[in-house]
Amino acid sequence: MANTLARMEYQQFTQTAPAVYAALAALSKAVTDSGLDKALVELVKLRVSQINGCAFCLQFHLNIIRKLDVDPRKLDLLAAWRDAGVFSDREQAALAWAEALTDLSGDGPGDAAYAQVREQFSEQELAFLGTAIASINFWNRIAVGYRFTPPTSDTGVAR
């Protein structure tokens, strides 16, 4: 079994690197202020956190999305979103784009994924969607690296 003891906890990280936390909080606020649907953004953050294996961020964002009016089947079937039949075209485009921007091991996001997301999102919306994806990828890497303990309830911290 892998060692799961935290190397540093979330709260300690925010106190140790307050400027980093403030910068990431500002990115989250920009996305929130952009008008993108909060539930859509949270689904994207959950999917990216699944891919990256980030228990802290999964729990953190599940705590948030459970307070929104989201069909519970979407949470249950998020890992298999392509075959689930419960996600809108817009959600599917956002999830495909999130996966493409999270896995950069190949040639980067393909033209088909970009065309799909541009069909559903304006240029401005796509800029903020990409920011949300980049931001959660950053948090995943910090939380996985430090092995943040998953929260038991919503911490109320903007991310």
C-alpha positions as CSV (number, residue, x, y, z in Angstrom):
1,M,0.0,0.0,0.0
2,A,1.3,3.5,-0.9
3,N,2.2,5.9,1.9
4,T,-0.8,8.2,2.3
5,L,0.5,10.4,5.1
6,A,0.3,14.1,4.3
7,R,3.6,15.8,3.6
8,M,1.9,19.2,4.1
9,E,-1.8,20.0,4.6
10,Y,-3.9,22.4,2.5
11,Q,-4.2,25.0,5.2
12,Q,-0.4,24.9,5.8
13,F,0.2,25.3,2.1
14,T,-2.0,28.4,1.9
15,Q,-0.1,29.9,4.9
16,T,3.3,28.9,3.5
17,A,2.7,30.3,0.0
18,P,0.0,33.0,0.4
19,A,0.9,34.7,-2.8
20,V,0.4,31.4,-4.8
21,Y,-2.9,30.8,-3.1
22,A,-4.0,34.4,-3.8
23,A,-3.0,34.0,-7.5
24,L,-5.0,30.8,-7.8
25,A,-8.0,32.3,-5.9
26,A,-7.9,35.2,-8.4
27,L,-8.0,32.8,-11.3
28,S,-11.0,31.0,-9.8
29,K,-12.7,34.3,-9.2
30,A,-12.1,35.3,-12.8
31,V,-13.8,32.1,-14.0
32,T,-16.7,32.6,-11.6
33,D,-17.1,36.2,-12.7
34,S,-17.0,35.2,-16.4
35,G,-20.5,33.8,-16.2
36,L,-19.6,30.2,-17.1
37,D,-22.1,27.8,-15.6
38,K,-20.9,26.8,-12.1
39,A,-22.1,23.2,-12.4
40,L,-20.2,22.8,-15.7
41,V,-17.0,24.2,-14.3
42,E,-17.3,21.9,-11.3
43,L,-17.9,18.9,-13.5
44,V,-14.7,19.8,-15.4
45,K,-12.8,20.1,-12.2
46,L,-14.0,16.8,-11.0
47,R,-13.1,15.0,-14.2
48,V,-9.6,16.5,-14.3
49,S,-9.2,15.5,-10.6
50,Q,-10.2,12.0,-11.5
51,I,-7.7,11.8,-14.2
52,N,-4.9,13.1,-12.0
53,G,-5.9,10.9,-9.0
54,C,-6.3,13.8,-6.6
55,A,-8.4,12.7,-3.7
56,F,-8.3,16.1,-2.0
57,C,-9.7,18.0,-5.1
58,L,-12.3,15.3,-5.8
59,Q,-13.7,15.6,-2.3
60,F,-13.4,19.4,-2.3
61,H,-15.3,19.8,-5.6
62,L,-17.8,17.0,-4.8
63,N,-18.7,19.0,-1.7
64,I,-19.3,22.1,-3.8
65,I,-21.2,20.4,-6.7
66,R,-23.5,18.5,-4.4
67,K,-24.9,21.9,-3.3
68,L,-25.8,22.8,-6.9
69,D,-28.8,21.5,-8.8
70,V,-26.9,18.7,-10.7
71,D,-28.4,15.4,-11.7
72,P,-26.7,12.9,-9.3
73,R,-26.3,10.5,-12.3
74,K,-23.7,12.9,-13.7
75,L,-21.6,12.6,-10.6
76,D,-22.0,8.8,-10.6
77,L,-21.2,8.4,-14.3
78,L,-18.6,11.2,-14.8
79,A,-15.7,8.8,-15.4
80,A,-17.6,7.2,-18.3
81,W,-19.2,10.5,-19.5
82,R,-18.8,9.5,-23.2
83,D,-21.1,6.5,-22.9
84,A,-23.4,7.8,-20.1
85,G,-26.0,9.5,-22.2
86,V,-26.7,12.1,-19.4
87,F,-24.4,14.9,-20.4
88,S,-25.4,17.7,-22.8
89,D,-23.4,18.5,-25.9
90,R,-21.9,21.5,-24.2
91,E,-20.8,19.4,-21.2
92,Q,-19.4,16.7,-23.4
93,A,-17.4,19.3,-25.4
94,A,-16.1,20.8,-22.1
95,L,-15.1,17.4,-20.7
96,A,-13.4,16.4,-23.9
97,W,-11.4,19.7,-23.9
98,A,-10.6,19.2,-20.2
99,E,-9.2,15.7,-21.0
100,A,-7.2,17.1,-24.0
101,L,-5.7,19.9,-21.9
102,T,-4.9,17.5,-19.0
103,D,-3.1,14.9,-21.0
104,L,-0.4,16.7,-23.0
105,S,1.7,13.6,-23.5
106,G,1.1,13.3,-27.2
107,D,0.8,16.1,-29.8
108,G,-1.4,18.2,-27.6
109,P,-5.1,18.8,-28.1
110,G,-6.3,17.7,-31.5
111,D,-8.2,19.7,-34.0
112,A,-11.3,17.6,-33.5
113,A,-11.5,18.3,-29.8
114,Y,-10.9,22.0,-30.5
115,A,-13.6,22.1,-33.2
116,Q,-16.0,20.4,-30.8
117,V,-15.4,22.8,-28.0
118,R,-15.5,25.9,-30.3
119,E,-18.9,24.7,-31.6
120,Q,-20.2,25.0,-28.0
121,F,-18.2,27.9,-26.5
122,S,-17.5,31.4,-27.6
123,E,-13.9,32.5,-27.7
124,Q,-14.3,34.3,-24.4
125,E,-16.0,31.4,-22.7
126,L,-13.2,29.1,-24.0
127,A,-10.6,31.3,-22.5
128,F,-12.2,31.0,-19.1
129,L,-12.9,27.3,-19.5
130,G,-9.2,26.8,-20.3
131,T,-8.3,28.8,-17.2
132,A,-10.5,26.6,-15.0
133,I,-8.8,23.5,-16.5
134,A,-5.3,24.9,-16.0
135,S,-6.1,26.0,-12.5
136,I,-7.4,22.6,-11.3
137,N,-4.5,20.9,-12.9
138,F,-2.2,23.1,-10.9
139,W,-4.1,22.4,-7.7
140,N,-4.1,18.6,-8.5
141,R,-0.3,18.6,-8.8
142,I,0.2,20.5,-5.5
143,A,-2.4,18.4,-3.6
144,V,-1.1,15.1,-4.9
145,G,2.5,16.1,-4.4
146,Y,1.9,17.1,-0.8
147,R,-0.8,14.4,-0.2
148,F,-3.3,16.8,1.2
149,T,-5.9,15.0,3.3
150,P,-9.3,15.1,1.6
151,P,-11.7,17.6,3.4
152,T,-14.7,16.2,5.3
153,S,-16.8,19.2,4.4
154,D,-16.7,22.2,2.1
155,T,-13.9,24.4,3.4
156,G,-15.5,27.5,1.8
157,V,-12.2,28.3,0.0
158,A,-12.5,29.5,-3.6
159,R,-10.7,27.3,-6.1
